[in-house]
Amino acid sequence: MLRISIMTQKGGLGKSTFTMILANRLRYYHAEKVLVVDCNVPQISILTNRERELKLLEQIKRKKEIGDELTTKEKAWAIEFEKTAAKTGIKTFDVVPIYDKTIQKDYNKLNILAKDYDVVLYDLPGSLEDRMLLNVMLTFDYIFVPMEPDAKSGIKSLATAAGLYNLKEKFKNSPNTNLQAVYLFFNKVRNSKQHREEMSSLYLSSAKKGFEFLTQPDGTPIYVDERVMYQNDLTCSTVFNTEPLLRYTKAAKLIDSIIKTIRHE
């Protein structure tokens, strides 16, 4: 079993979004048994998203039974859900919440549940100050940290990665430490020459300081462009296969890179 987290102390960088996309890809495309642990209090955004989707699907079902016309959104959801059910027959990934910020109490219970899964993904809260949370992170196998491609807003992401590197080094000989690696990747890269140059400069300066990044075969950093579609309800679904909707996007390339990393491919 692998334990993985996409995390950062800076909000708005897509950690919950990419957690959902990664879970979806692992479940539907690679047929892994996946559990998502939503610890992102108070939002609990992934669980909230799942509950909203199930409510919408139930509404669609009722409308079809009584012959009511579906809205445009409902039609789109019905089509994608039916495609998944017909083509894969695979049950979606599971989501469980942890409401306590101290996490440790519920985490111990989850260890028993997690043994039934191939991959467990953790959507953590933004603050990493709680000692219990740090202890939990040491049990993860991989952590991926998103960052924006400019020095000012990237400081928090680099600080997050630096703290994790120090934690990994400090407890490397502990029998309870599983953390193999921490990787950064760029998100919200605008389609402009200046922004790409800022990303390249930040990547080179950070790599020289020892920060590790997800990279492409040519050695350049993996990045996700700033596109509204990644925040779309359909592309972030937790109940049907979103791979066809994201195919050939930079988000898909990022997820593929993460999967190759955790599988040592």
Protein Blocks (a to p, Z undefined) as FASTA:
>chain_A
ZZdddddfbehiommmmmmmmmmmmmmmnopacddddfbbfklmmlmmmmmmmmmmmmmm
mmmmnopacdfklmmmmmmmmmmmmmnopacddddddfbfnlmmmmmmmmmmmmmpfbdc
ddddfblkbmklmmmmmmpmbdcddddfbfklmmmmmmmmmmmmmmmmmmmmpckbcbfb
dcdddehiacbfklmmmmmmmmmmmmmnopacdddfkopacdddddfklmpmklmcckbc
fklmmgoiaklmmmmmmmmmmnoZZ
